[in-house]
């Protein structure tokens, strides 16, 4: 019996990125690899769309991807529904509107207290098909190319408001999930709360790095409004409808709540325009260069007049 070759995540990521290259370039890359039938059997269950989703981003959510949402932004969506992944509620969180019936939200995020000691470690599971249905309900075709998680940070600011985002990862097609929720049905809030970040297998599409992230200060947009947008780099329309996505999120050092993590039916990623740090540096250097040139020209003109 031949040994089944091991296939590292880095190799899968390279393969995924190669899928976006030209046919000629792919031929050169693939010619360097010797694919056996056993190797291909490992690759095929992942699905070409899943590999494409992996290659579309760096699989890392940095602090630069956690953006304070500005006030008074005119969203591009119709706001039919906000899909709540996690919050606090004494009842089921029904994420439904018209023909759309999304999986219920996790209802056990913490609230109350008054001191910076509250925390939660929770999960939410759904399918790529339901994500697409949600976005198609709220936005015009082609508007959405990235999943943005919105965080309503309901903190008082008393005590030491350090609001630590300790964990955020998104897992594609886990082998098993605690409690065996059925994402192809309608997962209840009770089932979401029972996951508690316990699962096996799957591929990590995106994860927080560093973990924990830098502290999130209070960005007072008011209760019921997003304070932060978290850009995941994942295009849901690059996935198969049957792909399962497991979201794991943790926060600590909270003093009030209830926090809410949700998908917006009003705001798309393109509604929140934030210059890249590199672009800001280039602009600053460019502005400095122009200022120097301007001063030199003024000095030269002054000397010629004199």
C-alpha positions as a printed Julia matrix, in Angstrom:
306×3 Matrix{Float64}:
   0.0    0.0     0.0
   1.42   3.35   -1.07
   1.77   6.06    1.54
  -0.64   8.97    1.15
   1.42  12.15    0.61
   1.07  14.9     3.16
  -0.15  18.23    1.82
   0.66  21.31    3.86
  -1.63  24.3     4.24
   1.05  26.44    2.56
   0.95  24.15   -0.48
  -2.83  24.4    -0.61
  -2.57  28.16   -0.42
  -0.11  28.21   -3.32
  -2.4   25.96   -5.31
  -5.33  28.25   -4.62
  -3.45  31.32   -5.73
  -2.35  29.5    -8.85
  -6.02  29.05   -9.73
  -6.24  32.78  -10.33
  -3.24  32.84  -12.69
  -3.19  32.4   -16.43
  -3.24  28.92  -17.9
   0.36  29.25  -19.08
   1.57  30.3   -15.64
  -0.36  27.49  -13.95
   1.24  24.99  -16.33
   4.71  26.14  -15.28
   3.83  25.93  -11.57
   2.08  22.57  -11.76
   4.91  21.09  -13.82
   7.14  21.52  -10.76
   4.81  19.28   -8.7
   4.27  15.57   -9.12
   0.59  14.9    -8.46
  -0.38  11.36   -7.64
  -3.94  10.03   -7.56
  -3.75   9.96   -3.77
  -2.76  13.65   -3.7
  -5.59  14.61   -6.0
  -8.04  12.69   -3.83
  -6.94  14.91   -0.93
  -7.4   18.1    -2.94
 -10.71  17.48   -4.7
 -12.98  17.3    -1.61
 -11.91  20.85   -0.76
 -13.54  22.13   -3.92
 -12.08  24.57   -6.41
 -14.23  27.4    -5.03
 -12.89  26.83   -1.52
  -9.33  26.95   -2.81
 -10.07  30.16   -4.69
 -11.44  31.69   -1.5
  -8.22  30.76    0.3
  -6.05  32.33   -2.36
  -8.04  35.55   -2.43
  -6.61  36.89    0.83
  -3.75  36.48    3.26
  -5.85  34.41    5.71
  -4.88  36.91    8.41
  -7.03  39.53   10.13
  -4.68  42.17   11.51
  -5.49  45.23   13.59
  -5.4   47.19   10.33
  -8.46  45.19    9.23
 -10.43  46.28   12.31
 -11.76  49.67   11.32
 -13.8   52.16   13.41
 -17.0   52.83   11.52
 -17.61  56.51   10.82
 -20.87  58.19   11.71
 -23.41  59.41    9.19
 -22.36  57.0     6.44
 -24.9   56.43    3.68
 -24.98  52.68    3.13
 -25.44  51.03   -0.25
 -27.81  48.3     0.98
 -31.54  48.4     1.6
 -31.28  47.42    5.26
 -34.01  44.77    5.04
 -32.35  42.82    7.85
 -29.19  42.8     9.97
 -28.02  39.21   10.5
 -27.06  38.87   14.16
 -24.38  36.24   14.69
 -24.05  36.84   18.41
 -25.55  39.03   21.14
 -27.41  38.63   24.45
 -31.07  37.69   24.5
 -33.41  35.64   26.64
 -35.1   34.22   23.55
 -34.28  32.82   20.12
 -32.71  35.34   17.72
 -34.74  34.84   14.55
 -32.72  36.04   11.57
 -35.48  36.05    9.0
 -37.12  38.48    6.59
 -39.51  37.55    3.81
 -38.23  34.44    2.05
 -34.87  34.65    3.83
 -34.47  32.5     6.95
 -30.91  32.61    8.24
 -29.54  30.52   11.07
 -30.48  31.92   14.47
 -27.93  34.0    16.36
 -25.94  32.94   19.4
 -27.78  34.58   22.32
 -25.26  34.11   25.15
 -22.81  36.99   24.75
 -22.27  38.62   28.11
 -23.9   41.76   29.5
 -24.09  43.72   32.76
 -21.44  44.04   35.42
 -19.86  47.48   35.66
 -16.24  46.33   36.0
 -13.82  45.27   33.28
 -14.08  41.56   34.01
 -16.73  40.23   31.62
 -15.83  37.94   28.72
 -17.25  35.48   26.21
 -15.97  32.62   24.02
 -18.68  31.79   21.51
 -19.35  30.46   18.01
 -21.76  30.74   15.12
 -22.24  28.34   12.2
 -23.96  28.76    8.85
 -23.49  27.97    5.16
 -22.1   29.99    2.27
 -25.45  29.53    0.54
 -27.25  31.38    3.33
 -24.62  34.12    3.33
 -25.15  34.64   -0.39
 -28.93  34.7     0.07
 -28.55  37.35    2.78
 -26.35  39.58    0.65
 -28.54  39.1    -2.42
 -31.56  40.17   -0.36
 -29.94  43.42    0.71
 -27.55  44.43   -2.07
 -27.44  44.64   -5.85
 -25.65  41.77   -7.65
 -21.89  42.21   -7.68
 -21.88  44.65   -4.74
 -20.48  42.24   -2.14
 -17.03  40.71   -2.54
 -16.0   40.42    1.12
 -17.54  39.36    4.41
 -17.34  42.23    6.89
 -18.25  41.48   10.48
 -19.7   44.45   12.34
 -19.21  44.91   16.09
 -21.52  46.99   18.23
 -19.34  47.62   21.28
 -21.8   48.58   24.02
 -19.39  49.69   26.72
 -19.78  52.5    29.25
 -16.17  53.62   29.15
 -15.96  53.36   32.96
 -13.09  51.58   34.66
 -10.36  50.59   32.21
 -12.06  50.33   28.8
  -9.58  48.02   27.1
 -12.19  45.78   25.38
  -9.91  43.0    24.2
 -10.74  41.04   21.04
  -9.07  37.8    22.03
  -9.98  35.47   19.2
 -11.56  35.54   15.77
 -11.26  32.76   13.26
 -13.39  31.45   10.42
 -13.26  27.73    9.66
 -14.31  26.18    6.36
 -16.06  22.8     6.45
 -15.11  21.53    9.93
 -15.27  17.75   10.25
 -17.34  17.9    13.43
 -18.9   20.61   15.59
 -19.89  20.2    19.24
 -23.6   19.52   19.59
 -23.87  18.46   15.93
 -25.82  21.51   14.71
 -27.31  21.16   11.23
 -26.4   24.28    9.23
 -28.5   22.98    6.31
 -31.58  23.34    8.51
 -32.25  26.29   10.81
 -29.68  26.25   13.61
 -31.26  27.48   16.85
 -29.73  30.0    19.24
 -29.43  27.22   21.83
 -27.43  25.07   19.39
 -25.18  27.99   18.46
 -24.45  28.67   22.12
 -23.63  24.98   22.74
 -20.73  24.96   20.25
 -18.36  26.88   22.56
 -15.59  26.88   19.93
 -15.28  23.08   20.06
 -14.79  21.48   16.63
 -12.42  19.26   14.68
 -10.92  19.49   11.2
 -11.63  22.03    8.5
  -9.51  24.77    6.98
  -8.88  28.14    8.59
  -9.96  30.72    6.02
  -9.14  33.71    8.23
  -7.79  34.24   11.72
  -6.85  37.09   14.01
  -3.15  37.93   14.18
  -1.9   39.06   16.64
  -4.19  37.18   18.95
  -5.4   38.91   21.05
  -5.67  42.01   18.91
  -4.94  45.54   20.02
  -7.52  46.86   22.45
 -10.65  48.38   20.95
 -11.5   51.73   22.5
 -15.1   52.83   22.78
 -16.25  54.31   19.48
 -19.59  55.77   20.52
 -21.95  55.36   17.58
 -24.88  54.65   19.89
 -26.69  51.44   20.82
 -27.78  49.44   17.82
 -25.1   50.85   15.52
 -21.79  49.32   14.51
 -18.68  50.73   16.14
 -16.2   48.61   14.16
 -16.07  46.81   10.85
 -13.83  43.72   10.73
 -12.66  42.93    7.2
 -12.16  39.17    6.77
 -10.89  39.07    3.17
 -13.32  36.23    2.38
 -15.53  36.48   -0.69
 -18.67  34.4     0.04
 -19.49  34.2    -3.66
 -16.24  32.27   -4.23
 -17.59  29.43   -2.09
 -20.02  26.62   -2.84
 -23.53  27.0    -1.41
 -22.98  23.79    0.57
 -19.77  25.01    2.23
 -20.08  25.33    6.02
 -18.51  28.31    7.81
 -17.83  28.28   11.55
 -17.12  31.65   13.21
 -15.33  31.61   16.58
 -15.06  34.87   18.52
 -13.83  35.82   21.99
 -13.72  39.1    23.9
 -12.64  39.97   27.43
 -12.17  42.92   29.79
 -15.74  44.07   29.09
 -17.76  46.1    31.58
 -21.26  46.47   30.22
 -22.72  44.98   27.02
 -24.44  43.42   25.45
 -21.99  43.37   22.57
 -23.38  42.4    19.19
 -21.6   40.84   16.22
 -23.58  40.98   13.0
 -23.62  41.16    9.22
 -25.0   44.42    7.9
 -27.76  44.62    5.34
 -27.06  48.35    5.01
 -23.3   48.73    4.69
 -20.99  47.0     2.24
 -17.19  46.94    2.52
 -17.04  49.68   -0.13
 -19.09  52.02    2.12
 -16.2   52.24    4.59
 -13.21  53.67    2.75
 -10.05  53.65    4.81
  -6.66  54.59    3.28
  -4.01  51.91    3.61
  -1.17  52.87    6.0
   1.27  52.51    3.12
  -0.76  54.92    1.03
  -0.78  57.44    3.85
   3.0   57.18    4.11
   3.41  57.71    0.37
   1.11  60.72    0.5
   3.1   62.16    3.39
   6.42  61.59    1.61
   5.0   63.02   -1.6
   3.68  66.07    0.21
   7.06  66.58    1.89
   8.8   66.3    -1.47
   6.49  68.88   -3.02
   7.07  71.22   -0.09
  10.86  70.92   -0.44
  10.68  71.55   -4.18
   8.44  74.56   -3.6
  10.88  76.03   -1.02
  13.83  75.51   -3.38
  11.99  77.21   -6.23
  11.1   80.16   -3.98
  14.72  80.5    -2.86
  15.95  80.3    -6.44
  13.46  82.97   -7.51
  14.47  85.21   -4.63
  18.19  84.91   -5.53
  17.58  85.67   -9.22
  15.61  88.81   -8.29
  18.32  89.92   -5.93
